[in-house]
Amino acid sequence: MSKNILVVGGAGYIGSHTTLALAQAGYRPVIYDNFSTGHRDACFGDVLVEGDLADTAKLVQTLQEHSIDSVIHFAALIEAGASVHAPVPYFQNNVAGTLSLLEAMNTAGVKRLVFSSTAAVYGNVDGAALLSEDLPRAPINPYGDSKAMVETILERCAEAYGLQTIALRYFNASGADAQGRTGERHDPETHLIPLVIQAARGQRDLIKVNGTDYATPDGTCVRDYIHVSDLASGHVAAVTWLQKHDCAGKQAINLGTGTGASVREVIDAVRRISGKSFVVEEAPRREGDPATLVADAQRAHDILGWSAQHSDLDTIIRDAWRYAEAHL
């Protein structure tokens, strides 16, 4: 069986960590990226193809030329808040771009796809302590809409074309490679942990807490933070599972820890680990933010044999802090 894996968006935050994990597991990752948000120095592996997700012909050529067995698809716009004010690019890139990839895969006869989905497909779920994959998809912002639409498309393609696919719904990606080879560096940065670290390092004047009146223990949003290296190992586990189970179909699987941390808890942890003080300012809620998103991670364990190993909050923040101090 071919070990060649096409990593679409492999120069990005999660893609670069997954490329490292694939190579360590004995796979040969082929990176495909347009560098709209990815970084050339985060490309790990022997093969890099610079191309756009909308370029179906180039995707077909890449799939055929490198004898690709399976595809991992990361290439997406990901900011929920921004999607509320500018939805069209999210549908154009995340939905239309995926259609281009699926057309290319069908043309090249590639049947296995691991899709980077999100907990945002669940929306606001009142009364659910943990979010199970059996819950209905009910996103509350265009970003979540775009991922839910792709999941529906994958279900139809599994029926029509015999596609084998796993949609990995992961929660709040965070942390950095423990060896410092790659980490989180979005531009502009909008994720909580790197923003708080920037405040602690004096790179921003303050950190804003967007909403203090949620129905959570301390009034701030609660999220399931998962170390990016755990996410990477989850993608390797998903590819391996698809290669061992030659059957068409689509599965949705959460990648999370089952434990949440609030915005205030994250801020307190960064203060403690960094030893730095910084200004915290309370601000109104952001549009499109659910109060709580915490995973039921049992299915990942049962099907993939996967569970988070590095995702306690202190480990996440220590790795992110070390990366920031060394590279940012």
C-alpha positions in Angstrom: 0.0 0.0 0.0 1.2 3.5 -0.9 2.5 5.6 1.9 2.2 8.8 0.0 -0.2 11.3 1.7 -1.2 14.6 0.2 -1.4 17.2 3.0 -3.4 20.1 1.6 -2.5 23.2 3.7 0.6 21.4 5.0 2.4 24.7 5.6 -0.1 25.9 8.2 -0.2 25.5 11.9 -1.9 22.1 12.3 -0.7 20.9 8.8 2.9 21.4 9.6 2.7 19.5 12.9 0.8 16.7 11.1 3.4 16.5 8.4 6.1 15.9 11.1 3.9 13.2 12.7 3.2 11.5 9.4 6.9 11.3 8.6 7.7 9.9 12.0 5.0 7.3 11.5 6.7 6.1 8.2 4.5 8.0 5.7 5.7 10.2 2.9 3.9 13.5 3.2 3.5 15.6 0.0 2.7 19.2 1.0 0.3 21.2 -1.2 -0.1 24.9 -0.2 -0.7 28.3 -1.7 1.0 30.1 1.2 -1.8 32.5 1.7 -1.5 31.8 5.4 1.1 29.1 5.6 4.9 29.4 6.0 7.6 28.1 3.8 9.9 27.3 6.7 7.1 25.2 8.2 7.2 22.7 5.3 8.7 19.4 6.5 9.3 16.6 4.0 10.8 16.0 0.6 8.0 17.2 -1.6 6.3 20.6 -1.8 3.8 21.6 -4.4 2.8 25.3 -4.5 -0.7 25.4 -5.7 -4.2 26.7 -5.0 -7.1 24.6 -3.8 -9.2 26.0 -6.6 -6.8 24.7 -9.2 -8.4 21.4 -9.9 -6.1 20.5 -12.8 -3.0 21.0 -10.7 -4.5 18.9 -7.9 -5.1 16.1 -10.3 -1.6 16.3 -11.6 -0.2 16.3 -8.1 -2.3 13.3 -7.0 -1.2 11.3 -10.1 2.4 12.3 -10.3 3.1 11.4 -6.6 0.9 8.3 -6.5 -1.1 9.6 -3.6 -3.0 7.1 -1.5 -4.8 9.4 0.9 -5.5 13.1 1.4 -5.6 15.2 4.6 -7.4 18.5 3.9 -6.5 21.4 6.2 -6.8 24.3 3.7 -9.5 26.6 5.1 -10.3 30.0 6.5 -10.9 29.5 10.2 -11.9 32.6 12.1 -15.5 32.3 13.3 -15.8 36.0 14.3 -14.5 37.3 11.0 -16.8 35.0 9.1 -19.8 36.8 10.5 -18.8 40.0 8.8 -17.4 38.5 5.6 -19.1 35.2 4.9 -18.5 34.9 1.2 -14.7 34.1 1.4 -15.5 31.3 3.8 -17.9 29.6 1.5 -15.7 30.3 -1.5 -12.6 28.8 0.0 -13.9 26.2 2.4 -16.8 24.9 0.4 -16.0 25.6 -3.3 -12.3 24.8 -2.6 -13.2 21.4 -1.2 -15.4 20.7 -4.2 -12.4 21.3 -6.4 -10.3 18.9 -4.3 -13.1 16.2 -4.4 -13.4 16.6 -8.2 -9.6 16.1 -8.5 -9.6 13.1 -6.2 -12.5 11.5 -8.2 -10.6 12.1 -11.5 -7.4 10.6 -10.1 -9.1 7.7 -8.4 -8.1 8.6 -4.8 -10.7 7.4 -2.4 -9.4 8.3 1.1 -9.8 11.7 2.7 -9.3 13.0 6.3 -11.1 16.3 6.6 -10.3 19.0 9.1 -13.7 19.9 10.5 -14.5 21.7 13.7 -16.6 21.8 16.9 -18.2 24.9 15.4 -20.6 22.6 13.6 -22.4 22.0 16.9 -23.3 25.6 17.6 -24.9 26.4 21.0 -26.0 23.2 22.6 -27.9 23.9 25.8 -27.7 21.3 28.5 -25.0 19.2 26.9 -22.0 18.9 29.2 -20.0 17.1 26.5 -20.6 17.4 22.7 -21.2 14.1 21.1 -20.9 13.4 17.4 -24.5 12.2 17.4 -25.8 15.7 18.1 -27.3 17.5 15.1 -25.2 20.0 13.2 -26.4 23.5 14.1 -23.7 26.1 13.5 -24.2 29.7 14.5 -21.7 31.4 12.2 -20.6 31.1 8.6 -17.4 29.4 9.4 -19.3 26.6 11.1 -21.8 26.6 8.3 -19.0 26.1 5.8 -17.6 23.1 7.6 -21.1 21.6 8.1 -21.8 22.0 4.4 -18.6 20.1 3.6 -19.5 17.3 5.9 -22.8 16.9 4.1 -21.0 16.9 0.8 -18.7 14.2 2.0 -21.6 12.1 3.0 -23.1 12.4 -0.5 -19.7 11.7 -2.1 -19.3 8.6 0.0 -22.6 7.3 -1.4 -22.0 8.3 -5.0 -18.3 7.7 -5.5 -17.3 5.2 -2.8 -15.3 7.9 -0.9 -13.8 6.8 2.4 -13.7 9.8 4.7 -13.3 10.8 8.3 -14.3 14.3 9.4 -12.2 15.2 12.5 -14.1 17.7 14.5 -11.4 19.2 16.7 -11.8 21.7 19.4 -9.3 24.5 20.3 -6.0 23.8 18.7 -3.2 25.2 20.8 0.4 24.7 21.9 3.5 24.1 19.8 5.9 21.4 18.8 7.9 20.4 21.9 11.1 20.5 19.9 10.4 24.0 18.8 10.3 23.2 15.1 6.9 24.8 14.4 4.2 26.6 16.3 1.3 29.0 16.1 1.9 32.2 14.2 -1.2 33.5 12.5 -1.2 37.0 11.0 -3.3 38.6 12.3 -3.4 36.4 15.4 -6.9 35.9 16.9 -6.6 32.8 19.1 -6.7 33.3 22.8 -3.5 31.5 24.0 -1.1 33.2 21.6 -2.8 36.6 22.2 -2.4 36.2 26.0 1.2 35.2 25.5 1.8 38.3 23.3 0.4 40.4 26.2 2.7 38.7 28.6 5.7 39.3 26.3 4.9 43.0 25.9 3.9 42.7 22.3 0.4 44.0 22.9 -0.9 46.5 25.4 -3.5 44.3 26.9 -5.7 41.3 26.5 -9.5 41.6 26.1 -11.9 39.2 27.6 -14.8 39.1 25.2 -17.8 38.5 27.3 -18.0 38.0 31.0 -21.7 37.2 31.3 -21.9 33.7 29.8 -23.6 30.9 31.7 -20.3 29.4 32.8 -18.7 29.1 36.3 -16.8 32.4 35.9 -18.8 34.1 33.2 -16.3 33.6 30.4 -16.3 31.2 27.5 -15.1 27.6 28.2 -13.2 25.7 25.5 -11.6 22.3 25.2 -8.0 23.1 24.5 -6.1 20.4 22.7 -2.4 20.3 22.0 -1.6 20.6 18.4 0.7 17.6 18.6 -2.2 15.5 19.8 -4.2 16.8 16.9 -1.4 15.7 14.6 -1.3 12.2 16.0 -5.1 12.0 15.6 -4.7 12.7 11.9 -2.1 9.9 11.6 -4.5 7.6 13.4 -7.3 8.5 11.0 -5.3 7.9 7.9 -4.1 4.6 9.2 -7.6 3.5 10.1 -8.8 4.4 6.5 -6.0 2.4 5.0 -6.9 -0.6 7.1 -10.7 -0.5 6.5 -11.4 -0.5 2.8 -15.0 0.5 2.9 -16.8 3.5 1.6 -18.5 5.8 4.1 -18.2 8.9 6.2 -17.5 9.2 9.9 -17.4 12.2 12.2 -15.0 12.0 15.1 -14.2 14.5 17.8 -10.6 15.2 18.7 -10.7 16.8 22.2 -10.0 16.1 25.8 -13.4 16.1 27.5 -12.2 18.9 29.8 -12.8 22.7 29.4 -10.9 25.7 30.5 -12.3 29.2 30.7 -10.8 32.4 29.3 -9.9 33.5 32.8 -8.3 30.2 33.6 -6.1 30.5 30.5 -5.1 34.1 31.5 -4.2 32.9 35.0 -2.1 30.0 33.7 -0.1 32.2 31.3 0.6 34.6 34.2 1.7 31.8 36.4 3.9 30.0 33.8 5.4 33.1 32.3 5.9 35.0 35.6 4.7 38.1 33.8 2.0 40.6 34.6 -0.2 42.3 32.0 -3.4 44.3 31.6 -6.7 42.5 31.2 -9.7 44.4 29.9 -13.3 43.2 29.9 -15.1 43.7 26.6 -18.5 42.8 25.1 -19.2 39.4 23.6 -18.0 38.6 20.1 -20.7 37.6 17.6 -20.8 33.9 16.9 -19.2 32.6 20.1 -20.9 29.7 21.9 -20.6 29.8 25.7 -19.1 26.3 26.0 -17.5 23.8 23.6 -16.1 20.6 25.2 -15.7 17.3 23.4 -17.0 13.9 24.1 -13.8 12.1 23.0 -14.9 8.5 23.5 -15.5 7.7 19.8 -11.9 8.7 18.9 -10.7 6.2 21.5 -13.1 3.5 20.5 -12.5 3.7 16.7 -9.0 5.2 16.3 -7.4 4.0 19.5 -6.5 7.7 20.1 -6.6 9.9 23.1 -4.9 13.2 24.0 -1.5 12.7 25.7 -0.1 16.3 25.9 -3.2 18.5 26.4 -3.2 19.5 30.0 -3.4 23.3 30.0 0.1 23.8 31.6 1.8 21.7 29.0 0.0 23.5 26.2 1.0 26.9 27.5 4.6 26.0 28.4 5.2 24.7 24.8 3.5 27.7 23.3 5.5 30.1 25.6 8.9 28.4 24.7 8.1 28.6 21.0 7.1 32.3 21.2 10.2 33.1 23.2 12.5 31.4 20.7 10.8 32.4 17.4 8.4 35.3 17.7 
